[in-house]
Amino acid sequence: WEYQVGPSVGIDAGDHIWCSRYILERITEQAGVVLTLDPKPIEGDWNGAGCHTNYSTKS
């Protein structure tokens, strides 16, 4: 699964990420599912899941 936060400007980006992670943790807690925020949740040398962060310089 993937979700997006933003667009955010400046320091607000950190606040939005923090709040979104908190909400995600509460939702998964209520749904009874396991949440991991590891960039590669399965060990091994393979491509696939990864931690992606995108920034835009357009203002």
C-alpha positions as CSV (number, residue, x, y, z in Angstrom):
1,W,0.0,0.0,0.0
2,E,1.0,3.6,-0.5
3,Y,-0.3,6.9,0.5
4,Q,0.7,10.5,-0.1
5,V,0.9,13.6,2.1
6,G,0.9,17.1,0.7
7,P,1.6,19.2,-1.0
8,S,3.4,20.8,2.0
9,V,5.5,23.9,2.3
10,G,8.7,24.1,4.4
11,I,8.6,22.9,8.0
12,D,4.9,21.9,7.6
13,A,6.0,18.8,5.6
14,G,7.5,17.3,8.8
15,D,4.4,18.0,10.8
16,H,2.2,16.5,8.1
17,I,4.3,13.3,7.9
18,W,4.2,13.0,11.7
19,C,0.5,13.4,11.9
20,S,-0.2,11.0,8.9
21,R,2.0,8.3,10.5
22,Y,0.0,8.7,13.8
23,I,-3.3,8.4,12.0
24,L,-2.1,5.4,10.0
25,E,-1.0,3.7,13.2
26,R,-4.4,4.2,14.9
27,I,-6.3,3.0,11.8
28,T,-4.2,-0.2,11.6
29,E,-4.6,-0.7,15.3
30,Q,-8.4,-0.6,15.0
31,A,-8.3,-2.9,11.9
32,G,-6.2,-5.4,13.7
33,V,-3.4,-5.5,11.1
34,V,0.3,-5.3,11.5
35,L,2.0,-2.1,10.4
36,T,5.7,-1.7,9.6
37,L,7.4,1.4,8.4
38,D,10.6,-0.3,7.5
39,P,11.9,0.7,4.0
40,K,12.6,-3.0,3.2
41,P,10.3,-5.2,5.3
42,I,11.6,-8.5,3.9
43,E,15.3,-9.2,4.2
44,G,17.4,-10.2,1.1
45,D,19.1,-8.7,-1.9
46,W,16.1,-7.9,-4.1
47,N,14.4,-4.9,-5.6
48,G,10.8,-4.2,-4.8
49,A,9.6,-2.4,-1.7
50,G,11.6,0.6,-0.9
51,C,11.4,3.9,0.9
52,H,10.7,6.7,-1.6
53,T,10.5,10.3,-0.8
54,N,9.7,12.9,-3.5
55,Y,10.4,16.6,-3.3
56,S,9.5,19.3,-5.7
57,T,11.5,22.5,-6.2
58,K,8.7,24.1,-8.1
59,S,7.1,26.9,-6.0
